[in-house]
Amino acid sequence: MRKVIAAFNMTLDGFCDHTSGIPDEEIHKHYTDLLNESGVILYGRITYELMEYWRPYIKNPSGEESMDNFASAIDKIPKVIFSNSLRKLDWDSAQLADGELIDEVLRLKHQIGKDILIGSRSLIIQLLKLNQIDQFQLCVYPVVVGQGLPLFKDISDRIVLKLLKTRTFSGGSVLLYYEPIKAID
C-alpha cells in the first residue's frame, strides 16, 4: 500500500509562510528528489496557485540548476487539486479531484505505485484528523516570524509522533521525519 506523506515547510515557531523560508540549493535538491520519488501530490487551491510560480522556469530556465531541476520535477509529478472554486486547470500534469478528499486518498493508497505527497496545510489537517497521514517530513527553517498561520491549527486531539530520522542542511534548516503512533490507553 502506498504511504501518505505530509511534506511541508515551516518556521521554527511553527508557522506556514512560503515567503519566510530560506530555501537553498540543498533544500531544492531534497524536494526535487522527493518529487521524483513520489507518484502524485495533492494540493488545495491556494498552494496549487502558489506552486504555479515554478511553471515559467520550464520554458525559461533560471540558470540556477537546483531551481530549474525543482521546476522540472514539480512540472512532471501528477497533481490532484481540491478546490470548490476552480473549474478548470491549464497545467498539463494537474487535474481537479473527482470526489471528496478521503475517498481520493483511499483510492490512491490502494493503487500500486509510488508514495502520495500532501503539500497543502489544509489537506494535512483534514487527513491528520482522519488518521490518514503515514509520515511527516517537516522542514523547519531557522526563522522566527512571531505570527502567521500555524501548521497544526484546529487540531484538538493529542497526536503522538515517533521521530524516524533527521537531516540538517548546511543553511541551518532541519528536516524532521515523523510517523504518527497510536496512543496507548
ABEGO torsion letter per residue (X at the ends): XBBBBBBBBBBAAGBBBAAABBBBAAAAAAAAAAAAABABBBBBAAAAAAAAAAAAAAABBAGBAAAAAAAAAAAABBBBBBBAABABBABAABBBBABBAAAAAAAAAABBEBBBBBABAAAAAAAAAAGABABBBBBBBBBBAGBEBBAABGBABBBBBBBABBBBBAAGBBBBBBBBBBBBX
